[in-house]
């Protein structure tokens, strides 16, 4: 009888886009990777090639799907709608400075976007994804977006959505969600923002 493989969820952010450079909030806008973003995704392929993935899931948005393809994991990837980025509503395309000017003291992970998904809605979406992933085995690749990946990390260790502010994740970078000593009762973060750190060497 083959022993069950321990679960590790690789939470992977897409590569750079023009709006990540400008600092504009990018939720459901279906923007493509920039030339640098494509290079980042290709470098990500080098980092991920040492792992064997039992499952791959991807946001339907093109920047995530491009990253998945360039990272070499698109062949068996399942597009999952609820891996899309946080819906920013009326704040879509704005910069933090512009929003602060209109709503002084505003904080994304505390107050949420104007007219977009609430903290409760994004929490439920993330929890639904994680509950499904937790039933899997082995290395699971999940290609998504900055804010949603950060929420996944926070919710995996049972932190509130507001604590996602502490999990910075650069473009084409990933974290690994797993368990301490493979104990499903003790969720843990094994690695975070690793590709970005290696690109700076």
Backbone as CSV, one residue per row, in Angstrom:
resi,resn,N_x,N_y,N_z,CA_x,CA_y,CA_z,C_x,C_y,C_z
1,UNK,0.845,-1.202,0.000,0.000,0.000,0.000,0.880,1.252,0.000
2,UNK,0.636,2.170,-0.936,1.440,3.379,-1.054,1.044,4.401,-0.001
3,UNK,2.037,4.944,0.689,1.755,5.951,1.715,1.255,7.238,1.068
4,UNK,0.341,7.912,1.733,-0.192,9.179,1.222,0.912,10.229,1.202
5,UNK,0.947,10.997,0.123,1.941,12.062,0.013,1.502,13.253,0.856
6,UNK,2.407,13.858,1.612,2.029,15.036,2.402,1.650,16.192,1.486
7,UNK,0.635,16.930,1.885,0.151,18.052,1.078,1.036,19.271,1.242
8,UNK,1.373,19.884,0.100,2.019,21.199,0.094,1.357,22.020,-1.011
9,UNK,0.809,23.170,-0.633,0.134,24.044,-1.589,1.083,25.174,-1.971
10,UNK,1.473,25.217,-3.237,2.334,26.275,-3.749,1.438,27.414,-4.233
11,UNK,1.431,28.512,-3.495,0.601,29.672,-3.818,1.459,30.620,-4.652
12,UNK,1.121,30.755,-5.946,2.011,31.418,-6.906,1.337,32.661,-7.486
13,UNK,2.014,33.790,-7.348,1.501,35.035,-7.936,1.998,35.157,-9.374
14,UNK,1.171,35.735,-10.230,1.541,35.965,-11.626,2.704,36.957,-11.747
15,UNK,3.288,37.015,-12.943,4.389,37.940,-13.203,3.940,39.387,-13.334
16,UNK,4.911,40.235,-13.543,4.672,41.679,-13.609,3.742,42.065,-14.758
17,UNK,2.909,43.089,-14.504,2.087,43.720,-15.541,2.371,45.220,-15.516
18,UNK,1.817,45.937,-16.484,1.996,47.392,-16.503,1.399,48.027,-15.248
19,UNK,0.327,47.460,-14.739,-0.327,48.046,-13.561,0.402,47.711,-12.264
20,UNK,1.155,46.623,-12.220,1.956,46.391,-11.013,3.099,47.402,-10.948
21,UNK,3.557,47.849,-12.110,4.604,48.878,-12.155,4.039,50.228,-11.729
22,UNK,2.861,50.565,-12.228,2.245,51.862,-11.912,1.619,51.883,-10.523
23,UNK,1.429,50.716,-9.929,0.840,50.640,-8.594,-0.673,50.695,-8.582
24,UNK,-1.291,50.507,-9.750,-2.761,50.537,-9.816,-3.341,49.210,-9.321
25,UNK,-4.425,49.288,-8.562,-5.084,48.076,-8.107,-5.690,47.349,-9.304
26,UNK,-5.322,46.080,-9.435,-5.755,45.268,-10.571,-6.531,44.079,-10.056
27,UNK,-7.845,44.157,-10.180,-8.678,43.053,-9.743,-9.118,42.214,-10.915
28,UNK,-10.298,42.499,-11.445,-10.856,41.696,-12.529,-10.452,42.190,-13.918
29,UNK,-9.735,43.320,-14.003,-9.239,43.781,-15.298,-8.300,42.727,-15.865
30,UNK,-8.556,42.288,-17.095,-7.826,41.143,-17.657,-6.589,41.611,-18.415
31,UNK,-5.647,42.134,-17.679,-4.424,42.691,-18.247,-3.404,41.580,-18.492
32,UNK,-2.548,41.774,-19.490,-1.523,40.784,-19.831,-0.218,41.050,-19.086
33,UNK,0.662,40.058,-19.094,1.994,40.246,-18.523,2.796,41.246,-19.353
34,UNK,3.656,41.983,-18.691,4.615,42.849,-19.373,5.764,41.976,-19.881
35,UNK,6.651,42.515,-20.742,7.820,41.734,-21.154,8.644,41.241,-19.961
36,UNK,8.815,42.091,-18.954,9.533,41.653,-17.756,8.754,40.558,-17.026
37,UNK,7.437,40.677,-17.006,6.616,39.670,-16.354,6.773,38.300,-16.996
38,UNK,6.925,38.286,-18.317,7.150,37.020,-19.015,8.504,36.421,-18.626
39,UNK,9.516,37.269,-18.519,10.831,36.784,-18.101,10.782,36.250,-16.676
40,UNK,10.036,36.936,-15.804,9.891,36.468,-14.427,9.247,35.091,-14.386
41,UNK,8.220,34.895,-15.208,7.525,33.608,-15.232,8.433,32.502,-15.757
42,UNK,9.280,32.838,-16.722,10.231,31.858,-17.239,11.261,31.491,-16.180
43,UNK,11.672,32.468,-15.390,12.591,32.175,-14.286,11.900,31.320,-13.229
44,UNK,10.635,31.586,-13.014,9.846,30.799,-12.072,9.838,29.324,-12.482
45,UNK,9.830,29.094,-13.787,9.865,27.714,-14.298,11.120,26.983,-13.809
46,UNK,12.249,27.682,-13.802,13.488,27.069,-13.319,13.384,26.680,-11.847
47,UNK,12.714,27.522,-11.064,12.589,27.244,-9.634,11.635,26.094,-9.357
48,UNK,10.572,25.987,-10.174,9.541,24.982,-9.921,9.840,23.631,-10.565
49,UNK,10.790,23.583,-11.473,11.034,22.348,-12.215,11.542,21.217,-11.317
50,UNK,12.072,21.559,-10.152,12.583,20.509,-9.257,11.463,19.813,-8.479
51,UNK,10.239,20.326,-8.613,9.102,19.734,-7.906,8.207,18.974,-8.883
52,UNK,7.585,17.928,-8.397,6.566,17.204,-9.159,5.211,17.575,-8.572
53,UNK,4.321,18.057,-9.433,3.009,18.517,-8.970,1.930,17.496,-9.301
54,UNK,1.128,17.172,-8.309,0.027,16.232,-8.508,-1.202,16.927,-9.071
55,UNK,-1.339,18.229,-8.817,-2.481,19.007,-9.309,-2.037,20.445,-9.553
56,UNK,-2.666,21.078,-10.534,-2.408,22.490,-10.814,-3.732,23.200,-11.043
57,UNK,-3.903,24.345,-10.394,-5.104,25.155,-10.551,-4.693,26.576,-10.929
58,UNK,-5.557,27.251,-11.665,-5.189,28.580,-12.160,-6.408,29.489,-12.215
59,UNK,-6.188,30.743,-11.900,-7.198,31.779,-12.096,-7.528,31.885,-13.580
60,UNK,-8.750,32.279,-13.924,-9.101,32.440,-15.335,-8.505,33.679,-15.994
61,UNK,-7.981,34.607,-15.209,-7.456,35.843,-15.779,-6.142,35.581,-16.526
62,UNK,-5.944,36.299,-17.631,-4.858,35.967,-18.548,-3.468,36.117,-17.938
63,UNK,-3.283,37.067,-17.035,-1.956,37.226,-16.451,-1.548,36.004,-15.630
64,UNK,-2.524,35.373,-15.002,-2.244,34.144,-14.251,-2.051,32.971,-15.201
65,UNK,-2.879,32.878,-16.240,-2.772,31.772,-17.183,-1.463,31.849,-17.970
66,UNK,-1.034,33.070,-18.329,0.257,33.227,-18.999,1.389,32.746,-18.099
67,UNK,1.328,33.118,-16.841,2.368,32.724,-15.892,2.399,31.212,-15.738
68,UNK,1.238,30.604,-15.639,1.134,29.152,-15.523,1.765,28.479,-16.741
69,UNK,1.482,29.006,-17.922,2.031,28.437,-19.156,3.547,28.586,-19.212
70,UNK,4.040,29.795,-18.956,5.481,30.048,-19.024,6.245,29.325,-17.924
71,UNK,5.557,29.020,-16.834,6.177,28.256,-15.747,6.159,26.756,-16.028
72,UNK,5.540,26.370,-17.148,5.578,24.981,-17.577,4.552,24.070,-16.950
73,UNK,3.460,24.634,-16.398,2.494,23.803,-15.680,1.074,23.885,-16.242
74,UNK,0.950,24.382,-17.470,-0.385,24.601,-18.022,-1.035,23.342,-18.598
75,UNK,-0.239,22.321,-18.903,-0.763,21.143,-19.608,-1.963,20.513,-18.903
76,UNK,-1.858,20.352,-17.593,-2.933,19.702,-16.849,-3.616,20.663,-15.874
77,UNK,-3.441,21.960,-16.097,-4.005,22.948,-15.176,-5.523,23.022,-15.301
78,UNK,-6.177,23.161,-14.162,-7.621,23.348,-14.101,-7.900,24.809,-13.786
79,UNK,-8.627,25.479,-14.661,-8.998,26.870,-14.426,-10.123,26.908,-13.409
80,UNK,-9.901,27.665,-12.353,-10.874,27.729,-11.252,-11.282,29.185,-11.046
81,UNK,-12.551,29.473,-11.240,-13.056,30.847,-11.196,-12.769,31.531,-9.862
82,UNK,-12.870,30.792,-8.767,-12.716,31.457,-7.474,-11.265,31.701,-7.075
83,UNK,-10.329,31.486,-8.015,-8.941,31.900,-7.793,-8.653,33.267,-8.401
84,UNK,-9.691,33.909,-8.959,-9.496,35.237,-9.533,-9.166,36.248,-8.432
85,UNK,-8.660,37.400,-8.841,-8.246,38.414,-7.866,-9.462,39.030,-7.174
86,UNK,-9.201,39.626,-6.025,-10.215,40.351,-5.245,-10.865,41.403,-6.146
87,UNK,-12.177,41.416,-6.199,-12.904,42.406,-7.001,-12.815,43.771,-6.318
88,UNK,-12.182,44.733,-6.989,-11.937,46.049,-6.399,-13.087,47.038,-6.575
89,UNK,-14.128,46.652,-7.295,-15.257,47.564,-7.455,-14.846,48.908,-8.025
90,UNK,-15.247,49.989,-7.361,-14.968,51.350,-7.834,-13.491,51.733,-7.690
91,UNK,-12.718,50.946,-6.952,-11.296,51.251,-6.768,-10.413,50.641,-7.850
92,UNK,-11.014,49.898,-8.773,-10.234,49.256,-9.828,-9.469,50.298,-10.647
93,UNK,-8.180,50.058,-10.831,-7.335,50.944,-11.628,-6.779,52.140,-10.887
94,UNK,-7.206,52.340,-9.649,-6.697,53.460,-8.855,-5.435,53.043,-8.098
95,UNK,-4.650,54.024,-7.693,-3.480,53.771,-6.859,-3.852,53.984,-5.393
96,UNK,-3.078,53.428,-4.469,-3.356,53.676,-3.055,-3.413,55.158,-2.718
97,UNK,-2.531,55.957,-3.326,-2.506,57.397,-3.047,-3.813,58.063,-3.470
98,UNK,-4.344,57.666,-4.615,-5.602,58.240,-5.094,-6.760,57.885,-4.161
99,UNK,-6.765,56.649,-3.672,-7.837,56.233,-2.766,-7.698,56.937,-1.422
100,UNK,-6.465,57.071,-0.944,-6.234,57.774,0.318,-6.681,59.228,0.234
101,UNK,-6.513,59.846,-0.922,-6.931,61.232,-1.106,-8.445,61.354,-0.966
102,UNK,-9.162,60.360,-1.518,-10.631,60.387,-1.460,-11.159,59.902,-0.111
103,UNK,-10.432,58.945,0.506,-10.891,58.354,1.761,-9.712,58.290,2.737
104,UNK,-9.364,59.426,3.361,-8.199,59.463,4.257,-8.274,58.394,5.347
105,UNK,-7.135,57.745,5.578,-7.074,56.718,6.612,-7.471,55.330,6.150
106,UNK,-7.893,55.222,4.884,-8.338,53.940,4.347,-7.195,52.932,4.293
107,UNK,-7.508,51.656,4.595,-6.549,50.555,4.480,-7.244,49.391,3.767
108,UNK,-6.548,48.829,2.760,-7.173,47.809,1.912,-7.676,46.620,2.713
109,UNK,-6.787,46.011,3.494,-7.144,44.767,4.179,-7.978,44.989,5.444
110,UNK,-8.161,46.227,5.819,-9.036,46.519,6.954,-10.419,46.953,6.486
111,UNK,-10.453,47.794,5.442,-11.702,48.409,5.007,-12.283,47.797,3.740
112,UNK,-11.429,47.169,2.935,-11.891,46.598,1.678,-12.114,47.649,0.612
113,UNK,-12.295,47.232,-0.638,-12.507,48.179,-1.736,-13.934,48.723,-1.758
114,UNK,-14.072,49.900,-2.330,-15.376,50.556,-2.439,-16.205,49.880,-3.534
115,UNK,-17.305,49.256,-3.135,-18.189,48.637,-4.117,-17.708,47.287,-4.621
116,UNK,-16.635,46.760,-4.061,-16.120,45.459,-4.482,-16.471,44.374,-3.482
117,UNK,-15.700,43.303,-3.469,-15.940,42.220,-2.522,-15.617,42.666,-1.103
118,UNK,-16.447,42.281,-0.185,-16.210,42.598,1.221,-15.190,41.630,1.800
119,UNK,-14.682,41.947,2.993,-13.761,41.044,3.666,-14.423,39.694,3.928
120,UNK,-15.692,39.708,4.263,-16.400,38.459,4.530,-16.530,37.625,3.261
121,UNK,-16.806,38.270,2.138,-16.939,37.534,0.878,-15.622,36.918,0.441
122,UNK,-14.527,37.670,0.556,-13.225,37.137,0.135,-12.774,36.034,1.090
123,UNK,-13.124,36.163,2.362,-12.789,35.107,3.332,-13.494,33.807,2.971
124,UNK,-14.768,33.881,2.644,-15.524,32.687,2.297,-14.977,32.047,1.023
125,UNK,-14.593,32.876,0.067,-14.049,32.347,-1.191,-12.716,31.635,-0.949
126,UNK,-11.856,32.254,-0.149,-10.565,31.648,0.158,-10.740,30.357,0.950
127,UNK,-11.631,30.368,1.933,-11.869,29.173,2.745,-12.399,28.023,1.895
128,UNK,-13.243,28.346,0.922,-13.781,27.309,0.039,-12.663,26.671,-0.786
129,UNK,-11.770,27.488,-1.307,-10.628,26.960,-2.066,-9.761,26.069,-1.193
130,UNK,-9.416,26.562,-0.026,-8.510,25.824,0.858,-9.117,24.507,1.326
131,UNK,-10.427,24.490,1.568,-11.090,23.253,1.978,-10.985,22.203,0.877
132,UNK,-11.111,22.629,-0.368,-10.976,21.696,-1.486,-9.530,21.227,-1.643
133,UNK,-8.590,22.159,-1.537,-7.180,21.784,-1.695,-6.725,20.840,-0.585
134,UNK,-7.262,21.012,0.605,-6.855,20.201,1.754,-7.218,18.727,1.574
135,UNK,-8.085,18.422,0.630,-8.455,17.028,0.372,-7.464,16.338,-0.574
136,UNK,-6.528,17.111,-1.111,-5.576,16.580,-2.088,-4.304,16.094,-1.407
137,UNK,-3.428,15.501,-2.207,-2.148,15.013,-1.708,-1.018,15.541,-2.594
138,UNK,0.183,15.540,-2.063,1.352,15.931,-2.832,1.470,17.428,-3.024
139,UNK,2.246,17.834,-4.015,2.463,19.247,-4.321,1.353,19.757,-5.233
140,UNK,0.661,20.784,-4.788,-0.444,21.381,-5.536,-0.063,22.806,-5.917
141,UNK,-0.042,23.110,-7.209,0.302,24.458,-7.689,-0.968,25.273,-7.866
142,UNK,-0.968,26.491,-7.346,-2.129,27.379,-7.423,-1.659,28.729,-7.960
143,UNK,-2.021,29.052,-9.183,-1.632,30.324,-9.809,-2.763,31.334,-9.617
144,UNK,-2.450,32.415,-8.906,-3.476,33.406,-8.612,-2.845,34.806,-8.581
145,UNK,-3.294,35.639,-7.666,-2.975,37.062,-7.685,-2.549,37.541,-6.300
146,UNK,-1.953,38.712,-6.266,-1.316,39.196,-5.034,-2.242,39.172,-3.819
147,UNK,-3.346,39.905,-3.897,-4.210,40.011,-2.731,-4.853,38.679,-2.372
148,UNK,-5.282,37.935,-3.402,-5.945,36.675,-3.085,-4.958,35.648,-2.535
149,UNK,-3.746,35.616,-3.055,-2.724,34.713,-2.505,-2.433,35.045,-1.044
150,UNK,-2.386,36.330,-0.740,-2.108,36.744,0.633,-3.249,36.350,1.572
151,UNK,-4.468,36.436,1.064,-5.617,36.000,1.869,-5.575,34.490,2.076
152,UNK,-5.204,33.736,1.040,-5.078,32.289,1.181,-4.085,31.934,2.290
153,UNK,-2.951,32.633,2.321,-1.945,32.363,3.353,-2.492,32.656,4.744
154,UNK,-3.144,33.793,4.892,-3.687,34.170,6.196,-4.749,33.179,6.661
155,UNK,-5.638,32.802,5.763,-6.727,31.913,6.147,-6.229,30.486,6.396
156,UNK,-5.169,30.084,5.709,-4.613,28.739,5.921,-4.190,28.544,7.376
157,UNK,-3.644,29.602,7.970,-3.212,29.496,9.372,-4.255,30.130,10.312
158,UNK,-5.479,30.241,9.811,-6.631,30.658,10.614,-6.522,32.095,11.132
159,UNK,-5.825,32.954,10.401,-5.762,34.370,10.719,-6.904,35.088,10.002
160,UNK,-7.346,36.221,10.515,-8.375,36.991,9.813,-7.836,37.586,8.516
161,UNK,-8.733,37.920,7.617,-8.332,38.508,6.333,-7.467,39.742,6.535
162,UNK,-7.747,40.535,7.561,-6.973,41.761,7.800,-5.489,41.479,7.986
163,UNK,-5.134,40.277,8.451,-3.726,39.942,8.659,-2.996,39.613,7.363
164,UNK,-3.717,39.524,6.258,-3.065,39.303,4.963,-2.137,40.456,4.610
165,UNK,-2.337,41.624,5.241,-1.459,42.769,4.995,-0.007,42.455,5.329
166,UNK,0.235,41.452,6.170,1.591,41.136,6.610,2.321,40.166,5.669
167,UNK,1.620,39.629,4.669,2.209,38.625,3.785,2.500,39.232,2.407
168,UNK,3.539,40.027,2.320,3.894,40.638,1.042,4.337,39.556,0.054
169,UNK,3.882,39.680,-1.192,4.214,38.684,-2.207,4.513,39.383,-3.522
170,UNK,5.772,39.314,-3.942,6.197,39.972,-5.174,5.698,39.213,-6.401
171,UNK,5.800,39.850,-7.558,5.369,39.218,-8.803,6.193,37.958,-9.080
172,UNK,5.515,36.951,-9.661,6.145,35.666,-10.008,6.878,35.050,-8.828
173,UNK,6.306,35.200,-7.660,6.865,34.609,-6.449,5.848,33.647,-5.855
174,UNK,6.311,32.819,-4.939,5.398,31.828,-4.377,5.684,31.572,-2.906
175,UNK,4.690,31.000,-2.262,4.828,30.514,-0.904,4.342,29.093,-0.849
176,UNK,4.685,28.386,0.207,4.249,27.003,0.366,3.467,26.871,1.668
177,UNK,2.235,26.427,1.545,1.367,26.182,2.694,1.376,24.685,2.982
178,UNK,1.583,24.323,4.224,1.647,22.898,4.559,1.234,22.699,6.009
179,UNK,1.770,21.666,6.630,1.458,21.341,8.019,2.750,21.126,8.806
180,UNK,2.699,21.392,10.082,3.832,21.062,10.934,3.835,19.556,11.172
181,UNK,4.953,18.916,10.829,5.108,17.466,10.993,3.971,16.685,10.318
182,UNK,3.474,17.246,9.207,2.398,16.609,8.438,1.129,16.350,9.253
183,UNK,0.945,17.139,10.288,-0.237,17.018,11.136,-1.327,17.943,10.600
184,UNK,-2.411,17.404,10.040,-3.453,18.254,9.445,-4.146,19.179,10.435
185,UNK,-3.909,18.972,11.720,-4.495,19.853,12.723,-3.640,21.100,12.953
186,UNK,-2.416,21.101,12.389,-1.493,22.215,12.630,-1.004,22.768,11.303
187,UNK,-1.738,23.728,10.765,-1.344,24.328,9.489,-0.136,25.235,9.682
188,UNK,0.673,25.351,8.630,1.908,26.133,8.724,2.269,26.711,7.363
189,UNK,3.110,27.731,7.378,3.667,28.303,6.157,5.138,27.907,6.106
190,UNK,5.494,27.083,5.132,6.850,26.563,5.022,7.800,27.572,4.389
191,UNK,7.282,28.346,3.430,8.126,29.252,2.636,7.249,30.400,2.175
192,UNK,7.860,31.586,1.989,7.064,32.712,1.488,7.935,33.664,0.677
193,UNK,7.406,34.110,-0.465,8.042,35.114,-1.332,9.422,34.678,-1.805
194,UNK,9.601,33.408,-2.047,10.929,32.856,-2.288,11.536,33.283,-3.620
195,UNK,10.769,33.244,-4.698,11.335,33.570,-5.997,11.858,34.990,-6.038
196,UNK,11.128,35.895,-5.417,11.564,37.288,-5.395,12.908,37.432,-4.682
197,UNK,13.086,36.693,-3.617,14.347,36.762,-2.889,15.490,36.226,-3.737
198,UNK,15.250,35.142,-4.475,16.303,34.563,-5.282,16.656,35.469,-6.457
199,UNK,15.662,36.216,-6.990,15.947,37.107,-8.125,16.849,38.256,-7.709
200,UNK,16.901,38.571,-6.409,17.710,39.698,-5.952,19.173,39.314,-5.734
201,UNK,19.480,38.029,-5.782,20.859,37.587,-5.534,21.750,37.995,-6.693
